[in-house]
Amino acid sequence: MMESNREFGKAVTVQITVLKGNHLRGSGAESCLSFVRVEFNGCALGDSQKLDVAVDKDAVYNFTCSFECSEGAHTLDDLAHKPLILTVIEILPKEKKQKEEKTAVLGQAVVDLLPLLKGQCSFLSCVHLHSASGSPLDDGVKPTLDVSVSVQEPLLSDVQISESNLLMVTVETAYSIPDIWNAASTPPSSYVAALQIPLSAGEAQALLFSNGTVKMGGERESVPRPKKWPVGPLLAPGAEIMEGQFIDTEPMDMGHGELTDIEDTDFRADAECNRKRVSWDTMQRCFIDTGGVACLSRKIAECRLWPIEIMRCTQTAPTKSAKNSKEKQGEDEAQISFHGVVYMDLAPLLYPGVRRIHGAYRIYPFYESDLLAKAQRTHSVLKEQLRAPGNKDAFKKGKPAQTDSPPDMEVQVNMEGQMYAESRSYIVIEIALEKPLVPKRPPEVLAKRVMELIPPRPPLPRRPAGAERAVHEYQSQIASVAAQVLDQYQQLFGEAFVPGGIPVDPTLQEHRKAQLIGELNYSGKYFAFKEQMKYSVVRIVREKMLRTESFSSPEQLQAFLSQLYVFLVDEMHVALNKTLSVDSQDTHHEPLLSCSQLKLFAKEAELNTDYQQAAQYYQECLVRDGSDPSHWFDYGAFHMLTTEHIKAEECFQQALSIDQTHTSSLLMCGVLSEMNGCYEDAEIFFERATCVEPNSVVAWTVLGLFCQSQDKSIQAEMAFLEANKQLSSVLQKRPMCGTEITSHPHTEYGVKTTIYMETVRFLLQNYALQMAQRALAQELLSPDRGLGSYHLALAQLQLLRGDHSSAEESLREALMDNYEDPDIWALWGHLHYMRRDFSQAQSCYERALDSVLDASDKHSIYLRLGSIYLQDGDYKKAKSTFLQACRSSPSCLTWLGLGTACYRLDELTEAEDALTEANALNNRNAEVWGFLALVCLRAGKKLEAEQSYKYAIKMNLQKESLLQEIHDLQARVGFGNPSF
């Protein structure tokens, strides 16, 4: 177990042991005299002893050396980005008259010391020995070195490892570079990229990538290709490669960066294949302590654009006067040209759970004024590095240097840098972290939190109650008594039912029956059976027969006993068939109406503002299947309509208790939690919804709207980007068909839509008006907005709030943008209908139905347009309208409208058929019974007329005109009213 409070920066000795070399070959045919040189961070740590080993033997060096890791010479950051370099050197045989030994490099190997930063105290590594040019190692089996690295104590404690981070910057390739760049240019040039990263709270490190090489166009860069160490040229080609680190291809539109649009695809494809480029393919790692992590997060939050400077550095011979200068004696002058800069957006690193940014970024001419305006930096990283002493020697070794610029350079135009813009140059860069700067809550944690807020409840088994329970209890008692009688029979006569046995003689059967009854009477079991049955029979009389009062006459008692006897015998047969039949099956009768039909009827009741009737339909769905979360969700949405938010929240929570992954209920629970001020709970619900359904456009957009309201701009941006990505993915997969993300039937994929409009539709469907208004505000600011759909949704919102004047104004704006949209005409018709301007409503409805496209809710149009036709006495049009409604979505109201129109047209047979269908769908509609009474009166059906009239009165017929019409017709025909 590592220490949890180890002193940070304490000097620790790192010990390196080169154990042996495998398959080494020298210039000699039989043996090889060699030694190993160990280097780290530009310092030679030592040479091993010289070993003369036969070519078929391993060279066992067992050479140990060390260095101290501290805040001085060799820091933790050095261990992160600099490898241990092992050079195997051969001592050549002496020639005649040769005084000094001659040596030749056989090969080089590098050892990654990163495991020490992971908390390991020791590790063993077998590294490949890359052969130097002309080395005999090229022949035969590839040689390797076995190396052991160890420390006495961990470099970092558990706490320090968890709080620190490792940042990896990979500069890949710059494409479409200026045409005048040439690999064979003289004097030679180096191509440099540089940026600055905070390693701690008070220290920043400049990362320099100076090994860029110009390549001609003609073919793409190979993928995957290895990444390189940020070290100077090594003696053995291939030794600079980082083991296990590769650059792979990625879709252009899935990364970050600036060239992700469709119009950039062709340009990038051409540039990455045919044009010149500068390749680095170098990765540099940085160890960042706790203070550095906080500093990096703060700087990104303050300014999201991070400058990465690019230039070409040309080495020229010194002037004659410079040779006489003490400061520049023996040095070359570095001339800087093509100073450009990339502004890389690092804000995605503050997205929860994000550890990597990879993309193509445009190269802009470098101006300090732009640097200050965009990145809030006052100086160039390259200039800072050039002012530091000793950097020019570093340039000669492959690291950049830059001379001071005159004070008035800023006012001059960067002509060379301007070539980047003319060539549309861009560079591909990757920045990755070992751990995200902002941790994301794992799905299992979110699931646990939702479970704590709303515990899952297993569905309770449905138990019979009332009359049904009384019948079940009676049947169970019959089964119990039958089992006991059967046991008694078998005790007296043996097995009652023998498969394949001879049937019992009827005479013998009667004799056994008399003997069995006698035995039951003699033993007292017969009386016990009667007592056992008595309570269940009493329950049936009270619960099923509804008889609790005494009888007024013996005849009434006898009639009741006869009815009870028949019922008990029938139920006894049912119970015995279930008990004794081997293949008996419960007959399950499907209900006449499905839950989808009940929900349609509920929507009709909502349209007519008959909320009590709508609630009954929703409740009937729950009675049929209370374990279906969609039924609870729909009931909760109904309570949102009636602004009963407490009841709505209870319904949504009940849906989640049944199914913890019901995305719509998670979203609505989050909406209500936000409305109640429980912001932490709301965030839990929204984040959980994105985990349950990561491809949901609505879930990501709602999360973004919430984060925006909480001033979490970075998280909101991340959520909106993810929502746009999911929307684009859906649009590309199904370009010509509908999708589940929208409820707008004629919103095809060729029609522009946005994440906000998809979310607005969901929120309006579930009457979350506050968040819908915020989504509409974002839609108005969106560059991809469609004003027609925006104004239509705004009008729906205003209509739900009862603001009719504002809704009318919004609908006028919507018609100006899209005059042919049937939904706009339908909504305008609803507005006129609510204002009781039926003439204008009729005109709008007819315009909506005459459109080439289908309206999203034709059912409501049919109902209201048909009712207008009935009011105006245009019964043929009413009949045609309701007939279309019956064909598409039959309901009690559509059949009632059709029956009414047929009755007014004196089509009594058709009217009776339509009203019978309406009655079958809802036998508690008083108006249906009323029109049935009229039809029966006209048809001369006395009994049916009286029954229909009685049910109309019983169901409390409220329509006075219809009731008066029935009374008038009854008086005219002389029957139909039992009170006559």
Secondary structure as UniProt FT lines:
FT   TURN            8..9
FT   STRAND          12..22
FT   STRAND          31..40
FT   TURN            41..42
FT   STRAND          43..47
FT   STRAND          51..54
FT   TURN            55..56
FT   STRAND          59..69
FT   HELIX           76..81
FT   STRAND          84..91
FT   TURN            96..97
FT   STRAND          103..111
FT   HELIX           114..117
FT   TURN            118..119
FT   STRAND          122..128
FT   STRAND          130..131
FT   TURN            133..134
FT   HELIX           136..138
FT   STRAND          144..151
FT   HELIX           158..163
FT   STRAND          165..175
FT   TURN            179..180
FT   TURN            183..184
FT   STRAND          189..198
FT   STRAND          204..215
FT   STRAND          225..228
FT   TURN            237..240
FT   STRAND          241..247
FT   TURN            252..254
FT   STRAND          256..257
FT   HELIX           263..274
FT   STRAND          277..288
FT   HELIX           290..302
FT   STRAND          305..316
FT   HELIX           320..323
FT   TURN            327..330
FT   STRAND          333..345
FT   HELIX           347..350
FT   TURN            352..353
FT   STRAND          356..362
FT   STRAND          364..365
FT   HELIX           368..375
FT   HELIX           381..387
FT   TURN            389..390
FT   HELIX           391..396
FT   TURN            397..398
FT   HELIX           407..411
FT   HELIX           415..423
FT   STRAND          426..433
FT   HELIX           443..453
FT   HELIX           466..493
FT   TURN            499..500
FT   HELIX           506..523
FT   HELIX           525..539
FT   HELIX           540..544
FT   HELIX           554..580
FT   TURN            582..583
FT   HELIX           595..607
FT   TURN            608..609
FT   HELIX           611..624
FT   TURN            626..627
FT   HELIX           629..641
FT   TURN            642..643
FT   HELIX           645..658
FT   TURN            660..661
FT   HELIX           663..675
FT   TURN            676..677
FT   HELIX           679..692
FT   TURN            694..695
FT   HELIX           697..709
FT   TURN            710..711
FT   HELIX           713..733
FT   TURN            735..736
FT   TURN            740..741
FT   TURN            745..746
FT   TURN            749..750
FT   HELIX           755..765
FT   TURN            766..767
FT   HELIX           769..781
FT   TURN            783..784
FT   HELIX           787..800
FT   TURN            801..802
FT   HELIX           804..817
FT   TURN            819..820
FT   HELIX           822..834
FT   TURN            835..836
FT   HELIX           838..849
FT   TURN            856..857
FT   HELIX           858..872
FT   HELIX           875..888
FT   HELIX           892..904
FT   TURN            905..906
FT   HELIX           908..921
FT   TURN            923..924
FT   HELIX           926..939
FT   HELIX           942..954
FT   TURN            955..956
FT   HELIX           960..973
FT   TURN            978..979
//
